[in-house]
């Protein structure tokens, strides 16, 4: 198998917000992001949503903050091409109102078994699982087209990646890949 260039990661982190997301969604994870190998900057980088919006950070800074981390590689799709198309999300803002609407949607389902739309979701503002769901849909991975990005949770992304139909396989992190350019 050739060296992967783009990976999808799901994680659990410390803190009240992470705990609340896991509790409300009933999932082991509360965050999802993309990992990619950069020829331009060298090494592995993470594309993720933060308070300032979509940012690029060295992967070790993101992954060392995780209490739990799973990393998945596509067996068939050239995700590097899709990542290039997704670069226009860099700098887009975090959807604070949308995440509140997302929580309200979950509570409405748990309490009244009513599906409501996320009326607080702002176009042009994102949260982590929304970015990854958009990425998976753009990649044309099987069944990802059924994911509605604005209502996809990190747990939904994890469940999708764990299915055989997704075409993704789990990988160990950090990847132990021989750097042939060092010779």
C-alpha positions in Angstrom: 0.0 0.0 0.0 1.4 3.4 -0.9 1.9 6.1 1.7 -1.3 7.9 2.6 -1.5 11.6 2.0 -4.8 12.4 3.7 -6.4 10.7 6.7 -9.6 11.3 8.6 -9.4 11.4 12.4 -11.9 11.3 15.2 -11.0 12.0 18.8 -12.1 12.7 22.3 -10.6 15.6 24.2 -10.6 17.0 27.7 -12.9 19.7 28.9 -16.5 20.5 29.5 -17.6 21.1 25.8 -16.0 17.8 24.7 -17.7 16.0 27.6 -21.1 17.6 26.7 -20.8 16.7 23.0 -20.0 13.1 23.9 -22.8 12.9 26.5 -25.5 14.4 24.3 -24.6 12.4 21.2 -23.9 9.2 23.1 -20.6 8.8 21.4 -17.0 8.1 22.4 -15.8 11.0 20.3 -16.4 14.7 20.2 -14.1 16.0 17.5 -13.1 15.1 13.9 -10.5 16.6 11.6 -8.3 15.9 8.6 -4.6 14.9 8.7 -2.5 15.4 5.6 1.1 15.1 4.6 2.4 18.4 3.2 5.2 18.4 0.7 5.3 22.2 0.9 5.7 22.5 4.7 7.0 19.0 5.5 5.5 16.4 7.8 1.9 15.9 8.9 -0.6 18.7 9.4 -4.1 18.9 10.7 -7.0 20.9 9.1 -9.5 21.5 11.8 -12.0 24.0 13.1 -11.0 26.1 16.1 -12.3 29.3 17.8 -10.7 31.4 15.0 -12.2 29.2 12.3 -10.7 26.6 10.0 -7.0 26.4 10.7 -3.9 24.4 9.7 -1.7 23.2 12.6 1.1 20.7 12.9 -0.5 17.3 13.5 1.4 16.6 16.7 -0.1 19.7 18.4 -3.6 18.5 17.6 -3.1 14.8 18.3 -1.2 15.3 21.6 -4.3 17.0 23.1 -6.5 13.9 22.4 -7.5 11.5 25.2 -8.7 9.1 22.5 -7.8 9.1 18.8 -8.7 7.0 15.8 -7.3 7.6 12.3 -8.7 6.2 9.1 -7.2 5.9 5.6 -9.2 5.6 2.3 -8.5 2.4 0.4 -9.6 3.8 -2.9 -10.3 7.5 -3.1 -7.6 10.0 -3.9 -8.4 12.3 -1.0 -5.5 14.6 -1.8 -7.4 16.0 -4.8 -10.5 16.7 -2.7 -8.4 18.4 0.0 -7.1 20.8 -2.6 -10.8 21.7 -3.5 -11.6 22.1 0.2 -8.9 24.7 0.8 -11.4 27.5 0.4 -12.8 26.6 3.9 -9.6 27.9 5.5 -10.5 30.9 7.6 -14.2 30.2 7.6 -15.6 30.9 11.1 -16.7 28.5 13.8 -20.5 28.2 13.9 -21.2 28.8 17.6 -24.9 29.4 17.0 -25.1 26.3 14.8 -23.6 24.1 17.5 -26.2 25.4 19.9 -28.9 24.5 17.4 -27.3 21.1 16.9 -27.6 20.5 20.7 -31.2 21.7 20.7 -31.9 19.3 17.8 -30.5 16.4 19.8 -32.4 17.3 22.9 -35.7 17.6 20.9 -35.1 14.1 19.6 -34.3 12.6 23.0 -37.1 14.3 24.8 -40.0 14.4 22.3 -38.7 12.1 19.5 -39.2 15.0 17.1 -36.8 15.7 14.3 -36.3 19.5 14.0 -34.0 21.4 11.6 -31.1 23.4 12.9 -32.5 26.9 12.5 -29.4 28.4 14.1 -27.0 27.0 11.5 -25.2 29.8 9.7 -24.2 29.4 6.1 -20.5 30.0 5.7 -19.8 29.1 9.3 -18.8 25.5 10.2 -18.2 23.0 13.0 -15.8 20.1 12.9 -18.0 17.2 11.7 -19.6 19.4 9.1 -16.3 20.1 7.5 -15.4 16.4 7.5 -18.8 15.4 6.2 -18.5 17.9 3.3 -15.0 16.5 2.6 -16.3 12.9 2.5 -19.2 13.9 0.3 -16.9 15.8 -2.1 -14.6 12.8 -2.3 -17.6 10.7 -3.4 -17.0 8.0 -0.9 -19.8 5.5 -0.8 -22.8 6.4 1.2 -21.3 9.7 2.3 -23.7 11.5 0.0 -26.4 10.5 2.5 -24.7 12.5 5.3 -26.2 15.9 5.8 -23.2 18.0 6.9 -25.1 20.5 9.1 -26.5 17.7 11.2 -23.6 15.2 11.2 -21.9 14.6 14.6 -18.4 13.4 15.2 -19.9 10.1 16.3 -21.8 9.9 13.0 -18.5 10.4 11.1 -16.9 7.7 13.3 -19.7 5.2 12.6 -19.5 5.9 8.9 -15.7 5.4 8.8 -16.1 2.0 10.6 -18.4 0.6 8.0 -17.0 -1.6 5.3 -18.9 0.4 2.7 -17.0 3.6 3.5 -13.7 2.2 2.0 -11.7 3.4 5.0 -9.4 1.3 7.2 -8.1 2.1 10.6 -4.4 3.2 10.8 -2.0 3.5 13.8 -1.0 7.0 14.7 1.6 8.3 14.6 2.3 6.6 11.2 5.6 4.8 11.1 6.5 5.7 7.5 10.0 5.5 6.1 11.0 8.9 4.8 12.7 8.2 1.5 13.5 11.8 0.9 16.0 11.7 3.8 18.4 9.6 1.9 
